Amino acid sequence: MLINRLSVWIVAMSMFVRCLALCLLLLAAGCSDDAPVRKAMVATANTHASDAAAAILAQGGSATDAAITAQLVLTLTEPQSSGIGGGLFMLHYTSDDASITTFDGREKAPLTADERLFLKPDGEPMAWPDAALGGRPVGTPGVISALWKAHQKFGRLEWASLFDPAIRLAEEGFAVSPRLHAAIANADHLAADAAAAAVYFLGDGDFGEPDIPVPVGHVLKNLPYAETLKLIAANGPDGFYKGRVASAIVDAVRSNRVNPGLMTLADLASYQAIERAPVCAPYRAYRVCGMGPPTSGGLTSLMILRLLEPYQLARLNPEGLMAAHLFSQASRLAFADRNQYIADADFVDVPVAGLLDRPYLRSRSMLINPLRDMGRAAAGSPPGTAQAQQAAGTGLVENGTSHLAIVDMDGNAVSMTMSVERAFGARITAGGFVLNNQLTDFSFVASKSGKPVANRVEAGKRPRSSMSPSLVLNADGSLFAAVGSPGGSRIIGYTARALLGLIDWQMPMQQAVSQLHVINRNNRTELEDTGVGSDLAGKLNQFARLAAPLADLGHAVEVKPLTSGLHGVRILKDGRMDGGADPRREGTVVEVVGK
């Protein structure tokens, strides 16, 4: 009996010791350096913006919080490309339920505008450079409204706190980069705007005229912009769309001596960004999502991908002749439909489902001749359309834009493209920020051959865009990549080719955004000339050698600089992330590590 009791006691003590050891082990693991590491990543077009956004993520901010801070900083440090005086399109991915939400912050035409906006007294359309200058082309800005709506839904940190980095940088100043200096020097008429001249130019000593662009390294401060940010931080959208800032915008637009515009305080007070459904379609083993109308970017880039679906691109050399030829042909077909059908869906019946219909795109894909350029493609007749009821409009002139991609600690992501249109927009400022010239994205001509153009000017309408912020999901709904680019209507080709790099050619993100470009917008086939001194210059001869073989296939080839600004983040199956910043610009990727 004693032996049995002793045995039971020994077994019990042994189990106690084991349990104690296990508890101590688990406690130690929870406090050790081996605790799970959480990561986030930022890719933007400027190091100040990337660093500021990364700091927001390190404080526990969401991807949306970080995107807001990045845009506010970019307004200051990359004013030629985007800013609060312009517009944006944002895609947001929520990791909890694999859902995608999009925000349309595109500018709007004034409520008093009509199809005569860009017509001269004789009824002929204005020359684009004349139309793009001054108050006439300024659309009601949408950035602040869109960022506010996104923050209301997905923000974690206080709205006002997201403004601190940009306010501090505007007051303390930052060193002017070579790219910013060059943009200022090339921005005709910018110095004629007194407020812009005070920030971006130095006097030459001759009557103090401000016509010398601030040099590289100059510490640029923008105190009027800091004051504007303080008002918006304290008052939300009302700090922008009402009061002092709104009055400054309207005054700059309407009092412009060269080209006065129509915007009123009522246009600003009534502006609302819109939450829209994304446009998504399967491609290979993935699901690719973009922004719907009024941008043409999401639909057109998806059309390019699905037109190429019958071809085994993975077996082709990404920089080879056949890959370039097939891509150009799919681009021709997609742009033909883009120009015919896509505009602001609040004003035009855009056949979204029809344009992505797989049988329709398969029939269009059969028009591709692997051995011959098809020439200018005609628009098709996707399901649900009546092509004969409207005329095509091209609208290929778009320029000043930026893109960012952010993934936060919880796996939520933002892919956001924002723009003031051409470099420094309308070349006028208000409250320390540049005003856009986005209304020149409308068709200047309202009708052709008696048929209305979908993208014609109408009161309160959003002009068609090419911005293509994109998200790629794995088959299980988890996030694979966030990517996009500036570049005007070439955005579509830049983004689509990056998506092919990620999916078909399984490239790391940096390689995907660094690829040399081939572009066709249903006209010439453009091959990238990287230029002397570029990080990509060593590849020039390798890619430019395609010019002659493409010409032999019937292409009209033009070799020229193609300055994209692709930025993206990719998530690998093991949870690691890799990012890419386009070497053609001055962007950076920052990884944030936390626990």
N, C-alpha and C positions, 0 to 999 in steps of 0.2 A: 504493500500500500504506500509506504514512504517513497519507494523508488518511482511508482507511478506518478505521485504528486510532484516529485522532483523533476521528472521528465516533462510534465505539463508546464511547470514553472520555467524550465529552460527554453521550451518551445515559445512560450509567451514572451519571454524576455528577448528572444532572438527576433521575433516579429516586431516587437517594440523598437528594438535597435534599428532594424531595417527601415521601418516607417520614419523614425527620426532622421536617419541618414538621407532618405529620399526627400523629406521635407526641407532639410538643410540644403540639399542639392538644388531643389527647385527654387528656394529662396535666393541662393547664390546666383543661379542662372538669371533670375529676374533682375539682379543688380549688377550683373557682369557686363563686360564690353561686348558679349556675344548676343545681347538683346537685339531683336529684329530692327533693322535699319530701314527707315522710311526715306524715300527720295522724291525729289521734284526736279523739274527742268524748265528752263526759259531759253527761247531763241528769239531775239529781236534784231532790228537793223542798226542798233547803236549801243555801244557799251554802257553808257549812262543809263539807258532804259533797261537793259538786261540786268544790270547790277541792282537798280532800284526795285525791279520786279522780284528778283531773287530775295532781296531783303524782306519784302512783304511775305513771301512764301515761308521764309525762315521764322517769321513772327506768328505763323499759323494761319496766314491768309489763304484764301481760296484762289483758284486759277483766275476767276473773275476779278478779284481784288487786285491781283498782280497785273492783269491786263489793263485795268483802269490806270494804275500808277504808270505803267509803261507808256500808254498813250499820252498821258499828261506830260511825261518827260520828253517823248518824241516830238510833241508839239513845239518844244523849246529847242531841242538839239538836232532835229531833222525836219525843220519847218518847211523845207521845199517839198516834202513828200506827203505829210499828213498833219492832222491837227484838229483842234476843237472847232475850227471854222469850216470843217469839211464833213465827210460822212464815213460810214463804215458798215460792214457786214460781219456779224459774229456767229460762229457755231460753238455751242457749249455741249460737252459730253458729261453726263452724270454717271459715275461708276456704279452707284448703288443699283440702278435699274437699267443701265446701258441705254438710256434715252438721250436723244439729241434735241436741243432747243436752239432756235436761231433768232437773231435780232436784226431787223432791217432798220439801219440808221441812215439810209440814203437821203440825200438832199431832195427838196421839192421845189417845183416851179412856183413863183408867186401866184396868189389867187386871182390876180388881174392879168396874168400872162395868157397869150393865145398863140396861134400858129404864125403870127406876124413878128414874133419876138426877134428873130434873127434875119428878117427881111429888110432890105433897103427901101427907101421911098418908091423906087421904081418897081418893087416887087421881086427883085433878084436877091438871092441869098448873100449875106455878108461873107467876106473872106474870113476864114477861120481865125487867123491871128488878130484881126480887128474885133471879131465877136468875143474872143476869149479875154479881152482886156477890160478892166474897169468894173462897174457895178452891174451891167446888164447880164453877165453870165453867172452871177452868184446865186446859187440855190440856197434855200433855207437850211442851215446846218443841222445835222442829225446826230453828231457824235455824243454830245452830253445826254440827250434824251435816251439814246440806246444804252449808254453805260449806266445810267441811273436805273433803267428797267432791269438790266442784267444784275446790278448790285442788289436791287430789291428782292430778287429771286435767288441769287447764288452767292451774295456777299457774306463775309463773316466779320471782317473788321469794320470799324466805323467809317462811314463815307468820308468824313472830313480828314481822317488820318491818312487816307490814300493820296491826298494832295500835298502832304508835307515834303516829300522828296523833290517834287517839281518846283514848289515854292522856294525851297532852300537853294536849289540849283539856279533858279532864275535870279535870285537876289545876290548870290555869291559869285555866279558866273561859271563858265566852263570854257575850255580851250577850243577854239574853232578848228575843226578837222579839215584836211585837204578837200574832202568831198563837199563839205558845206561851203568852203571858200569858193570852189569852182562853180557850185550851183548859184551862189550870189552873183558872181562875176558874169554868168551867162544869162541872168534873168533880166532881159530888157525891160525898161520902164519901172523896175522895182524902186529905183532911187527917186522916182518922181513922186512917190507916196512919202510924205514928210515923216510920218510915224515909222514907216519901214526903214527909211534912210537913217533915222536916229539910232536904230538898233544894228543895222547890217552894213552901214557905210561909215567911212571916216572922211572928214573934210580935207581938202587938198591945199588949204592955206590961201586959196584964191577966192576971196569973198566967202570963205567957209562953206563952199558948195560940197554936199555930201555925195561924192561920186566915186570914192575909192572903196572897193569891197574890203571888209575887215580881213586882215591877213591870217594865214595859218598860225595857230598858237595864240591869237588874240583872245583875251578873256572876255567873252560876250555875256553881258547881263541884260535882262529884259524885265525891268521893274513894272511896266504896265501889265505884262502878262502875269506877274506875281500877284498884283492887285486883283486881276480878273479871277484867278484861281481862288483867292481868299473869299471872294463873293460867292462863287459856286460851291466851295466847301461849306460855307456857312448856311447857304440858302437852297441847296440842291439845284434842280433845273431852273427854278425861278431866278436864280442868280445869273443865269445866262439868257433865258428867253424873255425875261422881263427886266425892267429897271435900267440901270446905267449901261450895262453891257449891250443889251438889246438896242438901246438908243444909239450907241456908238456904231453898231453894225448897220442899222438902217441909214444913219447919216453918211457912213462911208460909201454905201451902195448908191443912194439916191443923189448925193451931192457930187459924185465923181464927174469931173469936167470933161473927160474924154468919152465916156460911154456910160451914162447914168442908167441905173437899174430901177426895177419896179417894187422891190421888197418893202413891206410895211411892218409895223409893230404887230399887226394882226397876224401876219404870216408866221412870225416867231412865236407869238403867244399860243397859236393853235397847233404848232407842230407836235406830233407824237410819233416816236419810233414804234415799229410794229413787230410783234412776235409772230413768225410765220413757220409753217411746216417745212422741214428740210426736203430736198430732193435726193433720193437714194436709189441705188441700183446695185445688184450683184455684179461683180467682175472677178472671174476666176474663183478662188476660194474665199473671197472677201466681200464685204459690202462697203461701197464707197458712197459718201454723203457730201452734198454741197449745199449751197444757198440757192433758193429759187428766185424767180423774177421778183423785183425788177433787174437783178443782175442776170446776165446770160451765161455767166461763168460756170455755175454748177451744172446746168443742163448741157452746155456745149462740151465741157470736158468729159462728162459722163457719156455723151454721144460718141466722142472720139474713142474712148476706151471700148465701148460695146461694138463699134464698127470694126475694131481690131480683134475682137474676141475670136473670130474663126481662124486667125493666124497664130501659129506657134512661135510667138515672139521670143520665148525663152531660149529658143535654139539659134536666134539671130545675134550677131554682134551689135551691141547698142550703138556703136559708132560706125556701123557698116552701111553700105549702100541700100540694101533692101529695107532695113529698119527705117532709114530716113525717108525712103520713097513711100512705104506703106503709111507712115505717120503723116506725111504731107497729104496723101490722098484722103485719109480719114478726116483730116482737118478741113480739107476743101468741102467735103460733104456736110460736115457738122456746121461750118460757118455759113453755108448756103441756107440751111434751115434756121440758124440763129438770126440771120439778117431778115429773113422773111417773117418769122413768127414771134420772136421774143421781145417783150417790152414790159412795162409796168402792168402786172396782172390785175391791178385795181381798175384799170382803164381798158385793157385789151384781153380778150379771151385767149390765153396762151395754152396750147395743147400739150401740157406737161406730160401726161401719161402717154400720149401719142408719140411724142418725140423720143421717149425712152422705150417704146414698145419693141420687144425683142424681134418678132417677125418683121416689123417694118425696118429695123436697123439691119437685119440680116439681108433683106432685099436691097437695101442701099449699099451694103458692103459688097454685094455682088457686082456693083458698078466699078469696083477697083480693078484695074488692070495691073498685075505685078510687073509688067514689062513696059508700061507707057503711062506718062502723065495724062490725066483725063482732061486737062484744061479747066476752064472755069465751070464749076459744078452748078447745076440748077437745083433749086429747092425741091424737095419731095412733097408728098401728100400724106403726112402721118395721119393715123386714125383720129377722127373727130375734128378735121379741119376742112376749111373751104378756101383753098389757096387763092382762087381767082378773086376773092373779095378784098384782098389787100396787096400792097406793093412792098417790095423789099427796100430796106435802107441799110447802108453799110455802117457808118460811124466807127471808123478805126482809129481816130485820133484821141488817145488818152495817155497820160504820162505819169504825173507825180503821185506815187502811191507807196505804201509800206505794208509789211505783213509781220505778224508775230504768232508764235506757237508756244503754249504753256501747259504743263501738266503739273498738278499740285500733289501734295503728300498723300492724298486719298485717291489718287488716280483720276480725278476730274480734269477735264482739259478744255482749253479754248483755242480755236483757230480763228484768227481775226485779221481781215484786210481792211485798211482804212486809207483815205485819199483826200487830197485837195484838187485833184485832176492833174493839170500840168505842173511843172516845178514852180513853186510859189503861187499857184492858183491864178487868181485874177490880178495878181501883182498889186493888191491893196490889202491893208490891214485894219483891224479894229481891236482895241483892248489888248494889244501886244501879240495878236495871233493873225495868221494869214487867212484870208477869205478865199473860198474855192471858186473855180470857174466850171463847175460840173454841168451847168445847163447846156454847155456846148456839146455834151454827149447826146443831146436830142438830135434828131434829123432836122436840119434847117428847112427842108422842104416837106410840106405836110401831105402832099399827094403826088403820085406819078401815074400818068396815063389815066387820070380820072379815078384812081384807087387810093384810099388813104394809106399812109405809111404807119405801121404799128407804133414806131418810136417818135411820132410827131409831138410837137409841143402842145400841152394842154394845161389849163389852170390846175395847180395842186398836184400835178403828176410828177412821178420820180423818173428821171432819165435812165435809159438802159445803161447798165454797167457791164464790165467784164471781170470784175473781182471774183475770185474763185477760192475762198477759204474752204479747205477740205478736211474731212475726217475719214479714216479707214478703220473698219471694224473687222475683227476676226469672226469666224463662223459662229462662235459662242456669244457674240455680242461684246466681247472685251475690246478695248482700244488697241489698235495696231499703230496708227500714225496720225499726226496732225501736220498739215503742210499747206503752203500757199505762197503767192508771189505778187509783187507789183509788176508793172510793165505794160500798162494800157491794154489794148485788145490782145496783145501777145501773152498776157497773163494766162490765158486759156491754154495755149500751147506749152508754156513753161510748166504750168501745174500738171497738165496731163502727162507730159514726158517724165516729170519727177515721179508721178504715180506709177508709170510703167517701170521706172527704175526700181522702185520699192517692191512692186508686186511681181512683175515678169522676170526682172533681172536680179532680184533679191539683193539689191545694193544696200549698204549702210546709208543712213540718212545723209551724211556729209557727201558721199559719192553721188547720191541721187540729185542733190541740189547743185552739185558742181559740174554735172554733165554739160558738154557743149550742146548748143541749141540748134534745132532745125524747126523753122516756123513756116506755116502756110495759112493765110487767112482768105483763101480762095482767090489768091492772085499770084504773086511771085513766091518762089520757094527761097527762104532766107537761111543762109548758113552763117554761123557765128564767126566773126573775126574778133579774136580776143584782145588784139592790140599789143603793142610792144610794152613790156614791163608788167603785164598782167600775170597773176599767179598761174593762169591757165595758158600762157603764151606758148609754152613748150608743146602744147597739144595742137596748135594752130594748123601746122602743115598736115598733121594726121587727119584732121577733120575737113579742112579746106580742099583736100584732094578729092572729095566727093563732088565738087562743083562740076567737073568735066563729065563724069559718069552720069550725074543727074541730068545734065544738059543733053546727053545722048539719049536719055529716056523722054526728052521733050520738055523738061522743066525750064522755065525762065528763072535763072539762079542769080541771086544777089548775095555777095559775101559782105557782111557788115557787123559792127558791134551790136550785140543783143544783150542789153544790161538788165538781166532779171534781178530779183532780190528775194530768192527763195529762202524760206526759213522753216524748219520743221523739227519735230521730235518723233522718234520711233520707239516702241516698247517691245522688247524681245520676249520670247516665251518664258524665260527664267525671271522676268521682272526687271531686268536691267534696261536702261534707257540710253539711246544715243541720239544726239542732236546734230543739226547741220545749219551753218550760216553761210549764205552765198558769198563766195570769194570776190564777186564783182562789186560788193558794197563793203560796209564797215561794221557789219553785224557780229555779234558774239553769242555763244552758247554758255550758259551757266548752270551747273548742277548744284542742287541744294540737298544736303544730307541732314536728317534729323532722326529722332527716336521717339 
